[in-house]
Amino acid sequence: MRNPFKRAAKPETARPTLRERLNATKARAKQVIAANAVILKGPPALAPAVDRTALINYATWLHFERYRVCGELYPHLGTKAVGFVLTANAAERFFFPDGVGNGLSKAWRNVPPASSRAVKVLDLVGVDWRTDVARGGLGHVDTAALQDNGERPSLPYGWPAPDAALTTALIDMIRVHAAIDTLPSTLDREHNELPEFGGLEEAVNEAIGTLIHTPAISLSGLQAKAKAILSAPLEHRDLEADEVARSLASDLLGATNRTITPQPDPILAAIAEARRLCTAWTTALNLPQPAKSIDPHPEVEAAAKAFHTHVDDVLLKTVPATAGGCAALARYAVETSKAMGFVLDDNGTSDQNARILDLIARSPLL
């Protein structure tokens, strides 16, 4: 039996008007133009050349200025003052705009080079570097051996983190040894008789050479050398293990307390300052109310502003550097919620504590 509704008219869908089609065409044209602009955009303009004499003066001035500044900040540390530097502030964010330091940031590559501000700083502080230019430059100290020869050494993974070369060499050594262990062996051919063994052996020797000849300047570097000595492949290579051990011993003899002692997590200082500002805010709230006045004390408003500014600009922008720092930040968020009755990271949306969770997730040691 035929279906009587088979030829029933289907509801006609509304067709776009001429104006709507014209707007859609304009929108697609804008996208094409924007894409072409990105594709056809040439390389960024190079920074203007700065006289080499100015850069040398700038480097010298920065060296001695650092001694002066640290001497004023930490006079109680004596000669150790210059080795103590605080981060987690606006100056660090200048070089690491994404808030990720310790060599894990990629945004530092987009920061203007030092040559773009050298002359401005020198002229601002009154360094008469042009007299060195008039005397014919600084060739007596800036010898040919210090000139740029055009070579660019490869940078280790994680640079500019301290001892990135050593940690990379350790990983390479373990990885190549694992590759050697996977080589097939038969009754008539050993590993070292296979054609591919030569390249792997050269790679592992290069990694071990880096561990031997590169001085460690931080705890990470010392640990990399110690792990190399204790690794199973080196236990069967007494000479290599002995050379790495000698290098580690030499580094330990020249190490300072700053080299061995892990630096404090910057989030701990940020939390301590938040506690201090919160205490000041509570103290201001408990001040006696002036007679015949319902207005809050000016100290209350100032203390509250100082606390919230620190939380927004420092605490919630500082990435914890250790697992303990992550735990401390989480505990402080819960403590604030219970003691003060408000969410520390409340941005007015449903994503409460999103920034705190993001900071913990970005911690390099998790």
C-alpha atoms as one frame of an Amber mdcrd trajectory, in Angstrom:
protein
   0.000   0.000   0.000   1.359   3.401  -0.919   2.068   5.895   1.829  -0.261
   8.855   1.281   2.104  11.165   3.182   5.179  10.280   1.120   4.829  13.326
  -1.126   3.856  15.655   1.699   5.642  18.963   1.434   8.605  19.372   3.774
   8.808  22.549   5.876  10.892  25.070   3.993  13.930  26.275   5.893  14.568
  29.994   6.068  17.257  31.082   3.608  19.783  33.736   4.650  19.013  37.223
   3.471  21.224  39.160   1.100  22.553  41.268   3.976  23.455  38.163   5.988
  25.276  36.617   3.022  27.153  39.892   2.465  28.246  40.056   6.128  29.417
  36.430   5.998  31.470  37.198   2.874  33.053  40.219   4.586  33.921  38.119
   7.649  35.620  35.472   5.498  37.504  38.184   3.622  38.822  39.622   6.904
  40.051  36.179   7.950  41.858  35.717   4.625  43.456  39.177   4.876  44.561
  38.538   8.465  46.051  35.158   7.529  47.910  36.665   4.577  49.264  39.429
   6.805  50.732  36.834   9.162  52.172  34.746   6.326  53.632  37.694   4.419
  54.948  39.447   7.507  58.691  39.778   7.311  61.164  39.055  10.101  61.162
  41.502  13.040  63.408  44.514  12.693  66.795  44.093  14.307  67.689  46.224
  17.302  69.974  49.130  16.424  73.650  48.343  16.819  75.171  49.543  20.076
  78.827  50.424  20.373  80.773  47.503  21.868  82.526  49.895  24.209  79.148
  50.847  25.677  78.241  47.196  26.266  81.559  46.506  28.013  81.046  49.549
  30.248  77.482  48.398  30.917  78.653  44.920  31.982  81.297  46.427  34.275
  78.819  48.865  35.790  76.247  46.111  36.431  78.907  44.011  38.172  79.889
  46.680  40.681  76.341  48.013  41.035  75.215  44.561  42.130  77.793  44.612
  44.923  76.552  48.021  46.030  72.867  47.105  45.998  73.317  43.778  47.815
  75.600  45.481  50.347  72.801  47.928  51.189  70.122  45.227  51.305  72.021
  42.607  53.322  74.816  44.334  55.263  74.602  41.633  57.937  75.791  39.007
  55.405  79.133  40.687  54.747  80.905  39.315  51.677  78.116  36.774  51.129
  75.592  39.517  50.426  76.247  39.512  46.686  75.279  35.852  46.436  71.791
  36.369  47.884  69.108  37.318  45.370  65.361  37.324  45.895  63.053  36.456
  43.006  59.255  36.255  42.717  59.013  39.983  42.052  58.469  42.434  39.190
  62.143  42.350  38.170  62.029  38.585  37.606  58.772  38.932  35.684  60.546
  41.394  33.365  62.844  38.597  32.169  60.260  35.801  32.528  56.912  37.413
  31.536  55.018  34.131  31.808  56.013  33.795  35.466  58.043  30.629  34.909
  61.654  30.874  35.907  64.494  28.482  36.551  65.045  27.784  32.917  61.542
  26.462  32.259  60.271  29.612  30.573  60.273  30.240  26.828  58.941  33.787
  27.041  62.376  35.118  28.090  63.457  34.844  24.448  61.056  37.684  23.568
  62.494  40.101  26.156  64.396  42.985  24.485  68.170  42.421  24.510  70.400
  44.145  27.037  71.904  46.269  24.248  68.538  48.005  23.817  68.855  49.655
  27.249  72.604  49.778  27.869  73.198  53.319  26.595  70.056  54.644  28.326
  71.138  53.287  31.708  74.743  54.454  31.330  73.668  57.957  30.349  71.066
  58.050  33.125  73.569  57.272  35.880  76.265  59.445  34.357  78.834  56.926
  33.105  81.011  58.786  30.587  81.588  55.753  28.373  82.114  57.899  25.271
  85.538  58.917  26.549  86.643  55.305  26.030  85.385  55.519  22.457  87.347
  58.724  21.887  90.497  56.996  23.137  90.170  54.345  20.459  88.026  51.786
  22.235  88.915  49.116  24.770  91.163  46.964  22.634  93.693  46.655  25.438
  91.204  44.589  27.467  88.732  43.523  24.772  91.233  41.321  22.973  90.672
  39.371  19.756  90.127  36.186  21.757  87.023  37.778  23.288  85.535  38.903
  19.988  82.554  37.151  18.454  83.914  34.528  16.047  80.511  33.616  14.642
  80.318  30.224  16.336  77.246  29.403  18.405  77.623  26.472  20.803  74.575
  24.296  21.278  72.677  25.010  24.478  71.683  22.125  26.746  68.065  21.269
  27.363  66.596  23.433  30.108  69.117  26.261  29.698  69.527  28.755  31.406
  68.823  26.593  34.470  71.997  25.981  36.533  73.906  22.830  35.561  71.552
  22.059  32.682  74.505  20.574  30.772  75.208  18.068  33.555  71.615  16.968
  34.020  71.259  16.577  30.242  74.485  14.548  30.062  73.249  12.207  32.797
  69.978  11.595  30.937  71.845  11.028  27.670  74.266   8.596  29.299  71.456
   6.501  30.803  69.444   6.598  27.572  72.362   5.518  25.355  73.383   2.736
  27.732  69.809   1.466  27.617  69.988   1.505  23.820  73.245  -0.497  23.920
  71.626  -3.090  26.175  68.863  -3.613  23.577  71.338  -4.515  20.818  70.964
  -8.156  19.785  73.809 -10.505  20.551  74.466 -13.956  19.265  76.975 -16.672
  19.963  79.306 -15.428  17.256  78.931 -11.627  17.679  79.080  -9.488  20.799
  77.608  -6.003  21.235  80.836  -4.242  20.430  81.125  -6.101  17.113  77.835
  -4.755  15.748  77.986  -1.837  13.230  75.655   0.403  15.259  77.712   0.012
  18.435  80.316   2.574  17.351  77.891   5.521  17.201  76.312   4.647  20.546
  79.695   4.280  22.206  80.744   7.700  20.904  77.545   9.265  22.255  77.969
   7.780  25.723  81.630   8.824  25.831  80.605  12.385  24.994  78.046  12.395
  27.824  80.567  11.018  30.316  83.132  13.564  29.147  80.657  16.347  29.938
  80.108  14.936  33.421  83.863  14.803  34.010  84.958  18.157  32.617  81.976
  20.428  33.446  82.121  21.916  36.979  78.929  21.723  39.023  77.711  25.051
  40.405  74.533  23.873  42.133  73.082  20.932  44.022  71.482  19.633  40.804
  74.876  19.335  39.140  76.412  17.568  42.121  73.505  15.134  42.200  73.876
  14.459  38.460  77.509  13.416  38.928  76.658  11.288  41.963  73.879   9.502
  40.062  76.267   8.848  37.182  78.739   7.188  39.568  76.029   5.005  41.131
  74.399   4.036  37.842  74.724   0.393  36.884  76.528   0.893  33.534  79.394
   2.775  35.183  79.934   0.076  37.795  81.584  -2.003  35.093  83.795   0.895
  33.936  86.108   1.595  36.864  88.152   4.237  35.027  85.106   6.296  34.001
  83.542   6.063  37.455  86.843   7.106  39.021  87.128  10.153  36.750  83.547
  11.280  37.507  84.204  10.761  41.222  87.345  12.919  41.036  85.371  15.634
  39.277  82.633  15.459  41.935  85.224  15.666  44.728  86.811  18.716  43.094
  83.413  20.422  42.835  82.646  19.680  46.491  85.944  21.163  47.635  85.150
  24.397  45.805  81.469  24.513  46.781  79.897  27.083  49.097  76.889  26.879
  51.368  74.803  28.419  48.607  75.808  25.582  46.277  74.858  22.809  48.682
  71.936  24.301  50.572  68.709  24.332  48.555  67.372  27.839  48.129  64.079
  28.594  49.894  60.921  28.180  47.883  59.726  31.693  46.880  56.123  30.772
  47.680  57.033  30.432  51.367  58.142  34.078  51.542  54.966  35.130  49.710
  52.788  33.206  52.198  54.683  34.662  55.175  54.127  38.197  53.878  50.422
  37.447  53.311  50.113  36.294  56.933  51.812  39.483  58.153  49.519  41.711
  56.097  46.468  39.745  57.239  47.503  40.249  60.876  47.881  43.987  60.256
  44.407  44.036  58.699  42.897  42.216  61.721  44.648  44.603  64.100  43.195
  47.598  62.245  39.704  46.101  62.409  39.970  45.864  66.200  40.827  49.526
  66.677  38.233  51.394  68.828  35.584  53.212  66.811  35.784  57.007  67.043
  32.962  58.630  68.986  29.893  59.631  66.934  31.300  58.070  63.767  30.325
  55.027  61.755  33.070  55.378  59.169  35.824  52.745  59.298  39.329  53.727
  60.228  41.539  54.755  57.302  43.986  52.142  58.564  41.417  49.419  57.849
  41.059  50.362  54.204  44.831  50.701  53.722  45.546  47.365  55.416  42.868
  45.559  53.397  44.193  47.042  50.156  47.770  46.032  51.006  46.689  42.459
  51.739  44.624  42.004  48.573  47.277  43.663  46.401  49.905  41.266  47.708
  47.631  38.276  47.161  46.737  39.267  43.595  50.135  40.576  42.431  52.533
  38.274  44.289  51.015  35.252  46.012  48.769  34.155  43.141  51.551  34.704
  40.595  54.376  32.829  42.358  54.926  29.263  41.147  55.971  26.936  44.008
  59.440  25.511  43.369  59.116  22.460  45.642  56.530  19.903  46.658  56.585
  21.411  50.153  55.777  24.807  48.686  52.787  23.333  46.834  51.489  21.821
  50.076  52.025  25.095  51.964  50.064  27.057  49.352  47.182  24.570  49.464
  47.126  24.613  53.281  47.140  28.410  53.366  44.183  28.566  50.962  42.175
  26.219  53.198  43.290  28.071  56.334  42.180  31.418  54.909  38.803  30.033
  53.926  38.144  28.630  57.421  39.607  31.464  59.503  38.497  34.518  57.501
  35.404  33.181  55.773  36.344  33.986  52.176  38.004  32.172  49.306  41.578
  33.327  48.776  41.333  32.907  45.001  37.829  34.199  44.328  37.670  35.812
  40.895  33.910  36.272  40.937  33.190  33.192  38.821  32.631  29.530  39.478
  36.345  28.839  38.907  37.312  29.393  42.521  40.903  28.458  43.417  41.649
  28.005  39.704  44.799  30.124  39.890  46.057  28.259  42.973  45.557  24.910
  41.248  47.290  26.278  38.141  50.320  27.399  40.184  50.584  23.999  41.849
  50.253  22.213  38.503  53.057  24.345  37.033  55.514  23.520  39.822  58.691
  22.141  38.186  59.117  19.393  40.793  55.689  17.835  40.384
